Structures are given as structure tokens and as C-alpha cells.
Amino acid sequence: MAKVSKSDAEWRKLLTPEQYEVTRQKDTERPFSGKYYNWKEKGGYRCAACGNKLFSSEAKYDSGSGWPSFYAPHSGESVNTAPDTSHNMVRTEVRCRRCDAHLGHVFEDGPPPTGQRYCINSIALQFASEDGEEAG
């Protein structure tokens, strides 16, 4: 997979201010406020910054956390992780493997079959239905 690399100025032009704050500055949207938190349509979730396939609706579940939650990424090429010790916490950050956009965090309290909970910011995602239509 070809990496996407842009300058800070290019990311600011490409993304909305809210998307920039989350994906490039590692901010977090308020719980229960994101567009895809309670989204039920079938399809896939792509990186809002670069379009990389990240998650499938088949792996989405209601964790009650306030953010879209998935038990597994789309593939091994979808995301990577990194230690995150910000805010006096020890967590594992989830990033888009293609453009390094901050997506959210992964926790070890998810459902079978993986036991993982990928807790992802809606603003970092773009949904495409099974027929390929992007959700506005």
C-alpha cells in the first residue's frame, strides 16, 4: 500500500477543521455526538483523510461507549497502533496505516471473536454503503 504523506498546510486544506483536529491533532469528538455512533447501514468505513478501507459494518457493534465500535479492522493493511500516554492514561492509539490519521483507540474489552474494541471517532470515518454510495 502506498503511503499518503502531506504537509500540515495540505491537510488543513483537504480536511474540515473538525476532521483536522481529530485526525492530525489527535483530538476526540464528544461521546454520543458522532454521525456513525448509532449508524446501522451495511457497508464499509473508510479513512476520511485518505479513503483507506478501515472497518466493515459486519464488525460494528454497540459498545455503549459513545463512539462507533468495531471488534476488528477490515484487514491487516487497514490500521496500525501505537502507545498513547496522553491525558495521564495508558492506551493504544489506532491510526490509518496509509496516512497515519489518528482514528481513536483500541481496548481489550471487546466481544468475541477478537476481544477487542476499536473505539473510533466518527469524524475520522467516511461510510460507503454496500452498493458503493457514500453517505453524506
N, C-alpha and C positions, 0 to 999 in steps of 0.2 A: 504494500500500500504506500503510495506517495504521500509524504508528509506535507501539510499545508503550513507555511510559515509566512506571517505578515508582520509588518511593523505595527506599533501601537496606534499610529495615526490611521493606518489602513483598517484595523479592527474597529476603530471608532466610527469610521465612515460606513462600514459594512453592517454593523450591528446597531440595534436601538440602544439608547442609553441604559435601559434596564438589562438588556442582554449583555452589554459590555461589562456592567458592574458584576454580574454573576459569572460569566464565562471567562473574563480576563482578570478581574479583580478579586475573584473568589468570594463574592457576596452570597447571600442566601435570601430567597424570597420568603415572605411570611408564610407560616403554615396555613393550609386550607385556602390559600389565595390563588394558587396557580391554575391555569386553564386545564391542565391534564390530570389534576388530582383525582377527580371523580369521572374521568373520561372512560367510556365503555366500548367505543367502537373498535372493530377488528382492523388490525394493520400493523404498521411499524413506526417506531420513533427514531428520528434522525437528529444528528447534531445541528442545532440552529446556526452554528457558525460555519460549518463546512459540508454538511449533508451526509456525513458518515452514518451508516446504519448502526444504531446503538442497541435498541431493545425491541422486542416483539410484544404485541398485546397479549400473546399467549402466556408470557411470563409475568404479566402485570397482575398485582393483587392489592387488596385494600389492607394496608398495614395499620391504619388508624393514626399514622404519624403526621399527616397533614401535607405530605408530598407524594407524588407518584412513586410507587414502589414496585420493584421487579426482583424476581429471585435469581435471574441470570441475564447476562448480556446476550445480544444477538449472536455473537461469535467471539472467538479468541482474538479477532482483529478489531473488535469494537472499542474496547476501553482498556486503560491501564490504571494502576493505582499507585499512590504514594503516601507515605506517612504524613499526617497533619497534626501538629501540636498547638494550633492556634486556639485562642479563647480558653486557655488553661485546660484543654481536653486532649485526649489521645484518641485520634480517629484515623480512618483510612479514606483519603480523598479519591474520588473517581474522576478520571479525565478522559476526554476523547482521545483515542490513540492516534488519530490522524492530525488533529490541530492543537492538542493539549488544552482544549477548553475545559474549565472546571465545570463539572456536571452536578456533583453532590458528594455523598459519602456512602460507603458500604459497611454494613454491620453484620455480625454473626448471629442474628436473632430472627432470621427469615424462615419461611416454610420449607418443607421438602420440595424438590429433591436436593436442593443445594444448601439449605440452612442459611442462605444469605439474603440480606435486604439491601438492595441498591436503592437508596433514598435520593431521588433526583429532582432538581429544580425544573419545573415546567418551562420556565423562560429559556432554558438551555436546550429545549427539545422542539422539534417540528414533526407533527404527526402526518403520516400518509396512509390513507385507507388501503384495503387490500386491492382495490382497483387502481391504485396509484394517485388518487386525488389527494392533494394537500388540504388539510383543514385550515381555514382562515384564521 
